Amino acid sequence: RYEAREDFAVVMQPFFRNTLLPLDSNGKPDLSFFAADCFHFSLRGYAEMAVALWNNMLEPVGEKQTYNNFTHDRSKLKCPNPEKPFLSTLRNSGFRSSDLVLDKTEPSVPYWAAIVTAVAGVLVGSL
């Protein structure tokens, strides 16, 4: 819809597509990334998501990271460089509308997994 525009772009940022639940040193879910309801992120979790989103916006289309590794390491924050001092779009990543085929892909997580996770969150929260 916006591919022909010079002054506006919409770019999918897939940093959360293949993210797994962060684990602690014992292999259990690291609850420090989640709020008291075990569903929403905590301040630490939102900070990790913000870093992943920022990095995704600087990565060229077709080379964007599709996961977040929850390392709580601020050195992984990317900065614009002199060669590409801008946010990446289809156009400035070297794609034209005919170069990139935007096929619909199957979701990486089945719909039933979201339902099971929601029910488990409610049960854990009620305990």
PEBELJO-V507993 format. One record per helix or strand of 2 or more residues. SS is the DSSP state (H for helix, E for strand). FROM is the first residue (numbers start at 1). TO is the last residue. Records with the same first field share a line. If there is no record, write none. Layout:
# PEBELJO-V507993
SS->FROM-TO  FROM-TO
This chain:
# PEBELJO-V507993
H->31-33  43-58  74-76  111-126
